[in-house]
Amino acid sequence: MAGDRLDFPHFTILARSQRTITTRWIAPHFFCVCQTSLTFPTANGKHLTRTARIVIVPLPQILGLLAAALRLFLLTRKGVHYQKALLNAARGNRQ
């Protein structure tokens, strides 16, 4: 949720070095454009903040929905062509 806080264990980073920090998001939102920040103290007593944007897109569900829509479109088109063929055949028998 917005404003939730997650405490990482204490660690030390040496000057001009890097550290990758990871965590597991137990219950992420279904669809989200979220922003996360990490704030940590520096050696001179100031705080440094880094922010990242996380975009969660439910790609399998979107692809499934598009596939279902395409299938429905194709079945409807096939049904329309079949109905036209039946009407043309019925008209041909009347003449």
N, CA, C and O atoms as CSV, one atom per row, in Angstrom:
chain,resi,resn,atom,element,x,y,z
A,1,MET,N,N,0.836,-1.185,0.000
A,1,MET,CA,C,0.000,0.000,0.000
A,1,MET,C,C,0.879,1.246,0.000
A,1,MET,O,O,2.070,1.172,0.302
A,2,ALA,N,N,0.308,2.352,-0.328
A,2,ALA,CA,C,1.060,3.601,-0.369
A,2,ALA,C,C,1.585,3.954,1.016
A,2,ALA,O,O,0.847,3.922,2.001
A,3,GLY,N,N,2.843,4.284,1.078
A,3,GLY,CA,C,3.430,4.696,2.341
A,3,GLY,C,C,3.894,3.559,3.224
A,3,GLY,O,O,4.425,3.805,4.307
A,4,ASP,N,N,3.706,2.298,2.790
A,4,ASP,CA,C,4.190,1.180,3.592
A,4,ASP,C,C,5.713,1.230,3.672
A,4,ASP,O,O,6.383,1.665,2.736
A,5,ARG,N,N,6.238,0.784,4.789
A,5,ARG,CA,C,7.669,0.844,5.013
A,5,ARG,C,C,8.215,-0.567,5.157
A,5,ARG,O,O,7.607,-1.420,5.803
A,6,LEU,N,N,9.357,-0.796,4.554
A,6,LEU,CA,C,10.027,-2.078,4.633
A,6,LEU,C,C,11.448,-1.823,5.113
A,6,LEU,O,O,12.206,-1.104,4.461
A,7,ASP,N,N,11.808,-2.398,6.229
A,7,ASP,CA,C,13.148,-2.202,6.778
A,7,ASP,C,C,14.085,-3.297,6.279
A,7,ASP,O,O,13.790,-4.485,6.404
A,8,PHE,N,N,15.214,-2.882,5.712
A,8,PHE,CA,C,16.255,-3.807,5.297
A,8,PHE,C,C,17.253,-3.966,6.439
A,8,PHE,O,O,17.373,-3.072,7.276
A,9,PRO,N,N,17.962,-5.072,6.487
A,9,PRO,CA,C,18.990,-5.216,7.521
A,9,PRO,C,C,20.112,-4.211,7.286
A,9,PRO,O,O,20.318,-3.761,6.159
A,10,HIS,N,N,20.833,-3.861,8.338
A,10,HIS,CA,C,21.930,-2.897,8.221
A,10,HIS,C,C,23.089,-3.508,7.438
A,10,HIS,O,O,23.392,-4.693,7.581
A,11,PHE,N,N,23.724,-2.697,6.623
A,11,PHE,CA,C,24.891,-3.131,5.865
A,11,PHE,C,C,25.751,-1.917,5.575
A,11,PHE,O,O,25.301,-0.778,5.707
A,12,THR,N,N,26.989,-2.163,5.181
A,12,THR,CA,C,27.945,-1.088,4.902
A,12,THR,C,C,28.368,-1.171,3.446
A,12,THR,O,O,28.622,-2.254,2.919
A,13,ILE,N,N,28.438,-0.012,2.804
A,13,ILE,CA,C,28.908,0.072,1.426
A,13,ILE,C,C,30.154,0.949,1.435
A,13,ILE,O,O,30.123,2.069,1.944
A,14,LEU,N,N,31.231,0.452,0.882
A,14,LEU,CA,C,32.470,1.209,0.829
A,14,LEU,C,C,32.384,2.285,-0.255
A,14,LEU,O,O,31.560,2.193,-1.164
A,15,ALA,N,N,33.230,3.293,-0.152
A,15,ALA,CA,C,33.238,4.385,-1.129
A,15,ALA,C,C,33.504,3.845,-2.531
A,15,ALA,O,O,34.316,2.938,-2.710
A,16,ARG,N,N,32.824,4.402,-3.509
A,16,ARG,CA,C,32.932,4.037,-4.913
A,16,ARG,C,C,32.658,2.544,-5.170
A,16,ARG,O,O,33.275,1.924,-6.036
A,17,SER,N,N,31.744,2.002,-4.418
A,17,SER,CA,C,31.333,0.617,-4.642
A,17,SER,C,C,29.818,0.583,-4.825
A,17,SER,O,O,29.134,1.583,-4.604
A,18,GLN,N,N,29.313,-0.549,-5.222
A,18,GLN,CA,C,27.884,-0.696,-5.474
A,18,GLN,C,C,27.336,-1.867,-4.682
A,18,GLN,O,O,28.060,-2.790,-4.309
A,19,ARG,N,N,26.051,-1.803,-4.439
A,19,ARG,CA,C,25.365,-2.900,-3.752
A,19,ARG,C,C,23.973,-3.010,-4.350
A,19,ARG,O,O,23.270,-2.009,-4.485
A,20,THR,N,N,23.583,-4.199,-4.702
A,20,THR,CA,C,22.244,-4.438,-5.218
A,20,THR,C,C,21.387,-4.953,-4.068
A,20,THR,O,O,21.770,-5.885,-3.361
A,21,ILE,N,N,20.232,-4.337,-3.895
A,21,ILE,CA,C,19.326,-4.695,-2.817
A,21,ILE,C,C,18.061,-5.265,-3.449
A,21,ILE,O,O,17.480,-4.656,-4.347
A,22,THR,N,N,17.642,-6.425,-2.979
A,22,THR,CA,C,16.427,-7.042,-3.511
A,22,THR,C,C,15.487,-7.393,-2.366
A,22,THR,O,O,15.895,-7.574,-1.219
A,23,THR,N,N,14.237,-7.479,-2.720
A,23,THR,CA,C,13.226,-7.910,-1.771
A,23,THR,C,C,12.128,-8.625,-2.544
A,23,THR,O,O,12.088,-8.542,-3.771
A,24,ARG,N,N,11.256,-9.309,-1.864
A,24,ARG,CA,C,10.148,-10.011,-2.509
A,24,ARG,C,C,8.847,-9.311,-2.150
A,24,ARG,O,O,8.559,-9.072,-0.977
A,25,TRP,N,N,8.072,-8.989,-3.163
A,25,TRP,CA,C,6.774,-8.347,-2.976
A,25,TRP,C,C,5.748,-9.466,-2.916
A,25,TRP,O,O,5.433,-10.074,-3.939
A,26,ILE,N,N,5.227,-9.742,-1.733
A,26,ILE,CA,C,4.370,-10.903,-1.512
A,26,ILE,C,C,3.040,-10.801,-2.263
A,26,ILE,O,O,2.630,-11.763,-2.911
A,27,ALA,N,N,2.372,-9.672,-2.188
A,27,ALA,CA,C,1.050,-9.532,-2.823
A,27,ALA,C,C,1.022,-8.278,-3.698
A,27,ALA,O,O,0.435,-7.266,-3.315
A,28,PRO,N,N,1.656,-8.346,-4.874
A,28,PRO,CA,C,1.646,-7.160,-5.738
A,28,PRO,C,C,0.251,-6.905,-6.303
A,28,PRO,O,O,-0.590,-7.804,-6.335
A,29,HIS,N,N,0.021,-5.698,-6.738
A,29,HIS,CA,C,-1.256,-5.332,-7.345
A,29,HIS,C,C,-1.399,-6.044,-8.689
A,29,HIS,O,O,-0.404,-6.431,-9.301
A,30,PHE,N,N,-2.636,-6.213,-9.142
A,30,PHE,CA,C,-2.894,-6.865,-10.422
A,30,PHE,C,C,-2.369,-6.012,-11.574
A,30,PHE,O,O,-1.726,-6.529,-12.488
A,31,PHE,N,N,-2.638,-4.714,-11.533
A,31,PHE,CA,C,-2.144,-3.762,-12.523
A,31,PHE,C,C,-1.707,-2.530,-11.762
A,31,PHE,O,O,-2.454,-2.017,-10.929
A,32,CYS,N,N,-0.507,-2.048,-12.036
A,32,CYS,CA,C,-0.001,-0.948,-11.215
A,32,CYS,C,C,1.116,-0.213,-11.936
A,32,CYS,O,O,1.949,-0.823,-12.608
A,33,VAL,N,N,1.121,1.089,-11.789
A,33,VAL,CA,C,2.285,1.913,-12.087
A,33,VAL,C,C,2.682,2.495,-10.736
A,33,VAL,O,O,2.156,3.521,-10.306
A,34,CYS,N,N,3.613,1.825,-10.081
A,34,CYS,CA,C,3.982,2.151,-8.705
A,34,CYS,C,C,5.345,2.854,-8.681
A,34,CYS,O,O,6.149,2.733,-9.605
A,35,GLN,N,N,5.561,3.560,-7.635
A,35,GLN,CA,C,6.836,4.237,-7.436
A,35,GLN,C,C,7.390,3.808,-6.082
A,35,GLN,O,O,6.683,3.846,-5.075
A,36,THR,N,N,8.645,3.403,-6.064
A,36,THR,CA,C,9.272,2.973,-4.831
A,36,THR,C,C,10.525,3.805,-4.582
A,36,THR,O,O,11.199,4.226,-5.522
A,37,SER,N,N,10.822,4.033,-3.335
A,37,SER,CA,C,11.993,4.830,-2.959
A,37,SER,C,C,12.817,4.092,-1.923
A,37,SER,O,O,12.284,3.360,-1.089
A,38,LEU,N,N,14.114,4.293,-1.986
A,38,LEU,CA,C,15.040,3.761,-0.998
A,38,LEU,C,C,15.839,4.945,-0.466
A,38,LEU,O,O,16.495,5.654,-1.229
A,39,THR,N,N,15.781,5.151,0.838
A,39,THR,CA,C,16.499,6.248,1.490
A,39,THR,C,C,17.503,5.657,2.470
A,39,THR,O,O,17.170,4.779,3.267
A,40,PHE,N,N,18.723,6.145,2.401
A,40,PHE,CA,C,19.743,5.649,3.334
A,40,PHE,C,C,20.658,6.797,3.737
A,40,PHE,O,O,20.857,7.742,2.974
A,41,PRO,N,N,21.219,6.707,4.954
A,41,PRO,CA,C,22.104,7.771,5.434
A,41,PRO,C,C,23.483,7.662,4.792
A,41,PRO,O,O,23.954,6.566,4.487
A,42,THR,N,N,24.125,8.817,4.592
A,42,THR,CA,C,25.486,8.849,4.067
A,42,THR,C,C,26.453,9.101,5.220
A,42,THR,O,O,26.044,9.311,6.362
A,43,ALA,N,N,27.733,9.075,4.899
A,43,ALA,CA,C,28.760,9.230,5.939
A,43,ALA,C,C,28.735,10.625,6.567
A,43,ALA,O,O,29.116,10.772,7.728
A,44,ASN,N,N,28.300,11.643,5.839
A,44,ASN,CA,C,28.306,13.004,6.378
A,44,ASN,C,C,27.000,13.358,7.104
A,44,ASN,O,O,26.761,14.525,7.414
A,45,GLY,N,N,26.165,12.362,7.373
A,45,GLY,CA,C,24.953,12.591,8.148
A,45,GLY,C,C,23.723,12.958,7.334
A,45,GLY,O,O,22.631,13.089,7.888
A,46,LYS,N,N,23.884,13.125,6.033
A,46,LYS,CA,C,22.733,13.418,5.175
A,46,LYS,C,C,22.085,12.117,4.733
A,46,LYS,O,O,22.635,11.035,4.942
A,47,HIS,N,N,20.913,12.229,4.120
A,47,HIS,CA,C,20.210,11.057,3.603
A,47,HIS,C,C,20.157,11.139,2.084
A,47,HIS,O,O,19.931,12.207,1.515
A,48,LEU,N,N,20.363,10.019,1.448
A,48,LEU,CA,C,20.326,9.921,-0.002
A,48,LEU,C,C,19.126,9.055,-0.372
A,48,LEU,O,O,18.933,7.982,0.199
A,49,THR,N,N,18.323,9.517,-1.323
A,49,THR,CA,C,17.121,8.801,-1.742
A,49,THR,C,C,17.211,8.470,-3.219
A,49,THR,O,O,17.570,9.317,-4.037
A,50,ARG,N,N,16.887,7.248,-3.549
A,50,ARG,CA,C,16.788,6.810,-4.935
A,50,ARG,C,C,15.374,6.293,-5.154
A,50,ARG,O,O,14.823,5.578,-4.317
A,51,THR,N,N,14.796,6.666,-6.290
A,51,THR,CA,C,13.413,6.314,-6.597
A,51,THR,C,C,13.371,5.544,-7.911
A,51,THR,O,O,14.139,5.831,-8.830
A,52,ALA,N,N,12.479,4.573,-7.998
A,52,ALA,CA,C,12.292,3.795,-9.222
A,52,ALA,C,C,10.800,3.608,-9.472
A,52,ALA,O,O,10.011,3.527,-8.531
A,53,ARG,N,N,10.425,3.542,-10.732
A,53,ARG,CA,C,9.038,3.284,-11.114
A,53,ARG,C,C,8.916,1.815,-11.499
A,53,ARG,O,O,9.735,1.289,-12.252
A,54,ILE,N,N,7.895,1.166,-10.979
A,54,ILE,CA,C,7.623,-0.237,-11.275
A,54,ILE,C,C,6.286,-0.307,-12.000
A,54,ILE,O,O,5.275,0.195,-11.508
A,55,VAL,N,N,6.290,-0.928,-13.164
A,55,VAL,CA,C,5.053,-1.086,-13.938
A,55,VAL,C,C,4.696,-2.570,-13.952
A,55,VAL,O,O,5.485,-3.407,-14.390
A,56,ILE,N,N,3.503,-2.880,-13.468
A,56,ILE,CA,C,3.010,-4.259,-13.458
A,56,ILE,C,C,1.868,-4.350,-14.469
A,56,ILE,O,O,0.835,-3.697,-14.321
A,57,VAL,N,N,2.075,-5.167,-15.494
A,57,VAL,CA,C,1.073,-5.358,-16.538
A,57,VAL,C,C,0.733,-6.848,-16.578
A,57,VAL,O,O,1.635,-7.671,-16.735
A,58,PRO,N,N,-0.531,-7.212,-16.441
A,58,PRO,CA,C,-0.922,-8.634,-16.470
A,58,PRO,C,C,-0.937,-9.161,-17.901
A,58,PRO,O,O,-2.004,-9.374,-18.476
A,59,LEU,N,N,0.249,-9.370,-18.475
A,59,LEU,CA,C,0.382,-9.751,-19.882
A,59,LEU,C,C,-0.348,-11.046,-20.237
A,59,LEU,O,O,-1.023,-11.072,-21.266
A,60,PRO,N,N,-0.255,-12.116,-19.455
A,60,PRO,CA,C,-0.989,-13.338,-19.842
A,60,PRO,C,C,-2.503,-13.118,-19.926
A,60,PRO,O,O,-3.155,-13.648,-20.826
A,61,GLN,N,N,-3.061,-12.348,-19.002
A,61,GLN,CA,C,-4.497,-12.091,-19.032
A,61,GLN,C,C,-4.873,-11.218,-20.231
A,61,GLN,O,O,-5.908,-11.437,-20.861
A,62,ILE,N,N,-4.036,-10.234,-20.545
A,62,ILE,CA,C,-4.305,-9.370,-21.700
A,62,ILE,C,C,-4.246,-10.186,-22.986
A,62,ILE,O,O,-5.108,-10.039,-23.852
A,63,LEU,N,N,-3.229,-11.052,-23.119
A,63,LEU,CA,C,-3.118,-11.882,-24.320
A,63,LEU,C,C,-4.287,-12.863,-24.428
A,63,LEU,O,O,-4.786,-13.113,-25.525
A,64,GLY,N,N,-4.723,-13.415,-23.304
A,64,GLY,CA,C,-5.879,-14.307,-23.314
A,64,GLY,C,C,-7.151,-13.592,-23.747
A,64,GLY,O,O,-7.951,-14.138,-24.507
A,65,LEU,N,N,-7.332,-12.376,-23.264
A,65,LEU,CA,C,-8.495,-11.581,-23.640
A,65,LEU,C,C,-8.468,-11.236,-25.133
A,65,LEU,O,O,-9.496,-11.303,-25.806
A,66,LEU,N,N,-7.296,-10.870,-25.645
A,66,LEU,CA,C,-7.175,-10.578,-27.073
A,66,LEU,C,C,-7.427,-11.820,-27.916
A,66,LEU,O,O,-8.071,-11.730,-28.962
A,67,ALA,N,N,-6.933,-12.981,-27.481
A,67,ALA,CA,C,-7.162,-14.228,-28.218
A,67,ALA,C,C,-8.650,-14.580,-28.230
A,67,ALA,O,O,-9.178,-15.016,-29.253
A,68,ALA,N,N,-9.324,-14.394,-27.096
A,68,ALA,CA,C,-10.765,-14.683,-27.036
A,68,ALA,C,C,-11.545,-13.727,-27.940
A,68,ALA,O,O,-12.484,-14.141,-28.619
A,69,ALA,N,N,-11.160,-12.462,-27.949
A,69,ALA,CA,C,-11.841,-11.490,-28.809
A,69,ALA,C,C,-11.624,-11.822,-30.280
A,69,ALA,O,O,-12.554,-11.720,-31.081
A,70,LEU,N,N,-10.402,-12.219,-30.644
A,70,LEU,CA,C,-10.119,-12.590,-32.032
A,70,LEU,C,C,-10.911,-13.824,-32.432
A,70,LEU,O,O,-11.458,-13.888,-33.533
A,71,ARG,N,N,-10.971,-14.792,-31.548
A,71,ARG,CA,C,-11.748,-16.013,-31.839
A,71,ARG,C,C,-13.230,-15.692,-32.020
A,71,ARG,O,O,-13.867,-16.205,-32.940
A,72,LEU,N,N,-13.778,-14.856,-31.156
A,72,LEU,CA,C,-15.174,-14.463,-31.279
A,72,LEU,C,C,-15.416,-13.724,-32.594
A,72,LEU,O,O,-16.429,-13.947,-33.256
A,73,PHE,N,N,-14.491,-12.847,-32.969
A,73,PHE,CA,C,-14.602,-12.115,-34.232
A,73,PHE,C,C,-14.597,-13.082,-35.421
A,73,PHE,O,O,-15.423,-12.970,-36.328
A,74,LEU,N,N,-13.659,-14.027,-35.404
A,74,LEU,CA,C,-13.565,-14.971,-36.517
A,74,LEU,C,C,-14.780,-15.893,-36.579
A,74,LEU,O,O,-15.265,-16.189,-37.671
A,75,LEU,N,N,-15.281,-16.351,-35.434
A,75,LEU,CA,C,-16.483,-17.186,-35.427
A,75,LEU,C,C,-17.694,-16.410,-35.926
A,75,LEU,O,O,-18.520,-16.952,-36.660
A,76,THR,N,N,-17.804,-15.157,-35.537
A,76,THR,CA,C,-18.917,-14.324,-35.994
A,76,THR,C,C,-18.835,-14.117,-37.501
A,76,THR,O,O,-19.844,-14.195,-38.202
A,77,ARG,N,N,-17.629,-13.855,-37.995
A,77,ARG,CA,C,-17.451,-13.669,-39.441
A,77,ARG,C,C,-17.800,-14.932,-40.206
A,77,ARG,O,O,-18.443,-14.881,-41.254
A,78,LYS,N,N,-17.366,-16.079,-39.665
A,78,LYS,CA,C,-17.668,-17.350,-40.311
A,78,LYS,C,C,-19.176,-17.588,-40.313
A,78,LYS,O,O,-19.726,-18.083,-41.297
A,79,GLY,N,N,-19.837,-17.241,-39.226
A,79,GLY,CA,C,-21.285,-17.391,-39.154
A,79,GLY,C,C,-22.003,-16.504,-40.153
A,79,GLY,O,O,-22.993,-16.921,-40.755
A,80,VAL,N,N,-21.514,-15.285,-40.336
A,80,VAL,CA,C,-22.125,-14.365,-41.303
A,80,VAL,C,C,-21.958,-14.914,-42.719
A,80,VAL,O,O,-22.903,-14.885,-43.507
A,81,HIS,N,N,-20.767,-15.414,-43.046
A,81,HIS,CA,C,-20.547,-15.993,-44.375
A,81,HIS,C,C,-21.426,-17.221,-44.590
A,81,HIS,O,O,-21.960,-17.416,-45.682
A,82,TYR,N,N,-21.581,-18.044,-43.567
A,82,TYR,CA,C,-22.439,-19.226,-43.668
A,82,TYR,C,C,-23.893,-18.818,-43.895
A,82,TYR,O,O,-24.598,-19.416,-44.709
A,83,GLN,N,N,-24.336,-17.783,-43.158
A,83,GLN,CA,C,-25.712,-17.311,-43.306
A,83,GLN,C,C,-25.939,-16.744,-44.713
A,83,GLN,O,O,-26.986,-16.982,-45.315
A,84,LYS,N,N,-24.969,-16.001,-45.234
A,84,LYS,CA,C,-25.097,-15.471,-46.600
A,84,LYS,C,C,-25.150,-16.605,-47.619
A,84,LYS,O,O,-25.916,-16.538,-48.580
A,85,ALA,N,N,-24.342,-17.645,-47.416
A,85,ALA,CA,C,-24.347,-18.789,-48.334
A,85,ALA,C,C,-25.699,-19.499,-48.301
A,85,ALA,O,O,-26.212,-19.917,-49.339
A,86,LEU,N,N,-26.278,-19.633,-47.097
A,86,LEU,CA,C,-27.608,-20.254,-46.993
A,86,LEU,C,C,-28.662,-19.417,-47.702
A,86,LEU,O,O,-29.506,-19.951,-48.422
A,87,LEU,N,N,-28.614,-18.096,-47.497
A,87,LEU,CA,C,-29.586,-17.214,-48.163
A,87,LEU,C,C,-29.435,-17.268,-49.675
A,87,LEU,O,O,-30.429,-17.315,-50.400
A,88,ASN,N,N,-28.192,-17.262,-50.155
A,88,ASN,CA,C,-27.967,-17.347,-51.607
A,88,ASN,C,C,-28.451,-18.681,-52.158
A,88,ASN,O,O,-29.013,-18.735,-53.252
A,89,ALA,N,N,-28.235,-19.754,-51.410
A,89,ALA,CA,C,-28.699,-21.074,-51.853
A,89,ALA,C,C,-30.225,-21.117,-51.864
A,89,ALA,O,O,-30.817,-21.687,-52.781
A,90,ALA,N,N,-30.867,-20.528,-50.867
A,90,ALA,CA,C,-32.338,-20.518,-50.807
A,90,ALA,C,C,-32.898,-19.679,-51.937
A,90,ALA,O,O,-33.902,-20.058,-52.540
A,91,ARG,N,N,-32.285,-18.563,-52.237
A,91,ARG,CA,C,-32.748,-17.719,-53.335
A,91,ARG,C,C,-32.572,-18.421,-54.683
A,91,ARG,O,O,-33.402,-18.287,-55.582
A,92,GLY,N,N,-31.486,-19.163,-54.800
A,92,GLY,CA,C,-31.222,-19.892,-56.039
A,92,GLY,C,C,-32.249,-21.000,-56.276
A,92,GLY,O,O,-32.581,-21.284,-57.427
A,93,ASN,N,N,-32.755,-21.625,-55.226
A,93,ASN,CA,C,-33.739,-22.689,-55.352
A,93,ASN,C,C,-35.097,-22.132,-55.718
A,93,ASN,O,O,-35.898,-22.840,-56.329
A,94,ARG,N,N,-35.389,-20.873,-55.363
A,94,ARG,CA,C,-36.692,-20.291,-55.668
A,94,ARG,C,C,-36.829,-19.907,-57.134
A,94,ARG,O,O,-37.939,-19.880,-57.665
A,95,GLN,N,N,-35.753,-19.622,-57.773
A,95,GLN,CA,C,-35.854,-19.128,-59.161
A,95,GLN,C,C,-36.032,-20.210,-60.166
A,95,GLN,O,O,-36.130,-19.932,-61.361
